[in-house]
Amino acid sequence: MNHRTVPPSGQLERWLTGPRFGPLPVPAETAPLLSFEFFPPRTEALETQLWTCVRRLEPLRPRFVSVTYGAGGTTQARTHATVSRLAAETSLVPAAHLTCIGATREEVDAVARAYWQAGVRHIVALRGDPPHGETYQPHPGGYAYAADLVAGLKRVADFEISVAAYPETHPGAASPSADLDNLKRKLDAGASRAITQYFFDARVYLEFLDRCVAAGIQAPIVPGIMPVSNFAQAVKFSALCGASVPDWLGHLFEGTEDDTETRRMVAAVVAAEQVRLLQANGVDEFHFYTLNRSDLTYAIAHILGARPAAVAAR
Ligand SMILES: Cc1cc2nc3c(=O)[nH]c(=O)nc-3n(C[C@H](O)[C@H](O)[C@H](O)COP(=O)(O)OP(=O)(O)OC[C@H]3O[C@@H](n4cnc5c(N)ncnc54)[C@H](O)[C@@H]3O)c2cc1C
């Protein structure tokens, strides 16, 4: 080891030329409000993976867990089965995603009524996406947009409703301000919060909050956090949903393609930095896109201050 007691002139000074950053504040003593998103499993192996994930995250007592909804009958049945099982076998509060795609109003209302009868009181109301490569066309006789769905759901029963928000603007929106007007319409129609599309740059989200407040929005705009476990896949998916991938993120994952352990550590640090920065800016509600894997979500929720509680057997 080279013990150099006095650094050569000029070398240390170069560390002293930039701005000084203080440490991030110590997390608040009150744990943040968390929610976790799952997707309904397609195979038995994925089913096992989902339930391992659910059981691991359950003691963190999220305020709700949501289950996504795909186009087409079989995926919708899987959503219903997963939501019903969560309601029946766990201590968790399930929220069912529901979309406008490919169904009449009566059909959508019937699904909502079945959820209400099964004890499900929370719906994440979405327009949904057309099959890849097609442009969106409202179903004749269906709910055209999420705002219409929210109003329709409120007519079915007094559901708690969450909707989607896009810090980087929905890719199909006429303009950022038209998209913000749409978000306001969804909240005015009866939604009590919005959950954002994921983003990687905290500033993008914080500036979006400023725009929401300026537009008169008061409801919480909960950040959607996606811990990245596979960078290449995240790039592909982000191109489809209009989330930008900053160069620095690519740089952090560079060279980790065949090095799972390093990649997962980098992923944890990236997500932890993101949520800590949001927390330091006052954000205390977080929605995690778990991709049915618990490890990164659990660790990041822990960093935010969540601690496990005993779960009553059911
Ligand atoms: C938290 C979250 C969860 C999601 N879960 C699912 C899921 O489970 N299943 C699924 O299939 N997809 C899901 N998605 C994706 C979502 O369905 C797509 O992003 C979809 O393209 C838009 O849905 P929305 O509810 O935001 O639509 P809307 O709010 O209806 O907006 C869609 C677009 O139409 C525009 N618009 C709205 N009203 C009008 C109008 N009257 N005239 C013209 N333009 C209008 C908006 O500005 C926007 O560009 C999710 C997205 C998020 C952020």
The ligand as an SDF file (V2000), in Angstrom:
LIG
                    3D

 53 58  0  0  0  0  0  0  0  0999 V2000
  -50.2950    2.4560  -13.1120 C   0  0  0  0  0  0  0  0  0  0  0  0
  -50.6220    1.8610  -14.4630 C   0  0  0  0  0  0  0  0  0  0  0  0
  -51.2390    0.6090  -14.5180 C   0  0  0  0  0  0  0  0  0  0  0  0
  -51.5780    0.0420  -15.7600 C   0  0  0  0  0  0  0  0  0  0  0  0
  -52.1810   -1.1890  -15.7760 N   0  0  0  0  0  0  0  0  0  0  0  0
  -52.5970   -1.7180  -16.9630 C   0  0  0  0  0  0  0  0  0  0  0  0
  -53.3060   -2.9590  -17.0160 C   0  0  0  0  0  0  0  0  0  0  0  0
  -53.5410   -3.6050  -15.9940 O   0  0  0  0  0  0  0  0  0  0  0  0
  -53.7170   -3.4260  -18.2220 N   0  0  0  0  0  0  0  0  0  0  0  0
  -53.4820   -2.7130  -19.3750 C   0  0  0  0  0  0  0  0  0  0  0  0
  -53.8890   -3.1840  -20.4610 O   0  0  0  0  0  0  0  0  0  0  0  0
  -52.7930   -1.5480  -19.3750 N   0  0  0  0  0  0  0  0  0  0  0  0
  -52.3610   -1.0240  -18.1960 C   0  0  0  0  0  0  0  0  0  0  0  0
  -51.6830    0.1760  -18.1830 N   0  0  0  0  0  0  0  0  0  0  0  0
  -51.3760    0.8480  -19.4480 C   0  0  0  0  0  0  0  0  0  0  0  0
  -52.5250    1.7460  -19.9350 C   0  0  0  0  0  0  0  0  0  0  0  0
  -53.6710    0.9700  -20.2350 O   0  0  0  0  0  0  0  0  0  0  0  0
  -52.0420    2.4520  -21.1850 C   0  0  0  0  0  0  0  0  0  0  0  0
  -51.0280    3.3580  -20.8780 O   0  0  0  0  0  0  0  0  0  0  0  0
  -53.1170    3.1100  -22.0360 C   0  0  0  0  0  0  0  0  0  0  0  0
  -52.5410    3.4720  -23.2940 O   0  0  0  0  0  0  0  0  0  0  0  0
  -53.7110    4.3840  -21.4400 C   0  0  0  0  0  0  0  0  0  0  0  0
  -54.5020    4.1100  -20.3830 O   0  0  0  0  0  0  0  0  0  0  0  0
  -55.1190    5.3130  -19.4790 P   0  0  0  0  0  0  0  0  0  0  0  0
  -56.0040    4.6990  -18.5080 O   0  0  0  0  0  0  0  0  0  0  0  0
  -54.0560    6.2150  -19.0410 O   0  0  0  0  0  0  0  0  0  0  0  0
  -55.9810    6.0380  -20.6420 O   0  0  0  0  0  0  0  0  0  0  0  0
  -56.7430    7.4230  -20.7230 P   0  0  0  0  0  0  0  0  0  0  0  0
  -56.6520    8.1890  -19.4760 O   0  0  0  0  0  0  0  0  0  0  0  0
  -58.0880    7.1550  -21.2980 O   0  0  0  0  0  0  0  0  0  0  0  0
  -55.8550    8.2050  -21.8040 O   0  0  0  0  0  0  0  0  0  0  0  0
  -55.4120    7.5410  -22.9810 C   0  0  0  0  0  0  0  0  0  0  0  0
  -54.9940    8.5650  -24.0210 C   0  0  0  0  0  0  0  0  0  0  0  0
  -56.1310    9.1740  -24.5960 O   0  0  0  0  0  0  0  0  0  0  0  0
  -56.1210   10.5900  -24.4140 C   0  0  0  0  0  0  0  0  0  0  0  0
  -57.5160   10.9540  -24.1720 N   0  0  0  0  0  0  0  0  0  0  0  0
  -58.2350   10.7850  -23.0430 C   0  0  0  0  0  0  0  0  0  0  0  0
  -59.4920   11.2070  -23.2200 N   0  0  0  0  0  0  0  0  0  0  0  0
  -59.5850   11.6280  -24.5090 C   0  0  0  0  0  0  0  0  0  0  0  0
  -60.6300   12.1500  -25.3130 C   0  0  0  0  0  0  0  0  0  0  0  0
  -61.8650   12.3330  -24.8370 N   0  0  0  0  0  0  0  0  0  0  0  0
  -60.3510   12.4540  -26.6000 N   0  0  0  0  0  0  0  0  0  0  0  0
  -59.1230   12.2640  -27.1100 C   0  0  0  0  0  0  0  0  0  0  0  0
  -58.0810   11.7810  -26.3930 N   0  0  0  0  0  0  0  0  0  0  0  0
  -58.3150   11.4650  -25.1110 C   0  0  0  0  0  0  0  0  0  0  0  0
  -55.1640   10.8190  -23.2370 C   0  0  0  0  0  0  0  0  0  0  0  0
  -54.5720   12.0830  -23.2240 O   0  0  0  0  0  0  0  0  0  0  0  0
  -54.1460    9.7180  -23.4780 C   0  0  0  0  0  0  0  0  0  0  0  0
  -53.2460   10.0860  -24.4810 O   0  0  0  0  0  0  0  0  0  0  0  0
  -51.2980    0.7490  -16.9740 C   0  0  0  0  0  0  0  0  0  0  0  0
  -50.6440    1.9950  -16.8970 C   0  0  0  0  0  0  0  0  0  0  0  0
  -50.3130    2.5500  -15.6640 C   0  0  0  0  0  0  0  0  0  0  0  0
  -49.5970    3.8870  -15.6090 C   0  0  0  0  0  0  0  0  0  0  0  0
  1  2  1  0
  2  3  1  0
  2 52  2  0
  3  4  2  0
  4  5  1  0
  4 50  1  0
  5  6  2  0
  6  7  1  0
  6 13  1  0
  7  8  2  0
  7  9  1  0
  9 10  1  0
 10 11  2  0
 10 12  1  0
 12 13  2  0
 13 14  1  0
 14 15  1  0
 14 50  1  0
 15 16  1  0
 16 17  1  0
 16 18  1  0
 18 19  1  0
 18 20  1  0
 20 21  1  0
 20 22  1  0
 22 23  1  0
 23 24  1  0
 24 25  2  0
 24 26  1  0
 24 27  1  0
 27 28  1  0
 28 29  2  0
 28 30  1  0
 28 31  1  0
 31 32  1  0
 32 33  1  0
 33 34  1  0
 33 48  1  0
 34 35  1  0
 35 36  1  0
 35 46  1  0
 36 37  1  0
 36 45  1  0
 37 38  2  0
 38 39  1  0
 39 40  1  0
 39 45  2  0
 40 41  1  0
 40 42  2  0
 42 43  1  0
 43 44  2  0
 44 45  1  0
 46 47  1  0
 46 48  1  0
 48 49  1  0
 50 51  2  0
 51 52  1  0
 52 53  1  0
M  END
$$$$
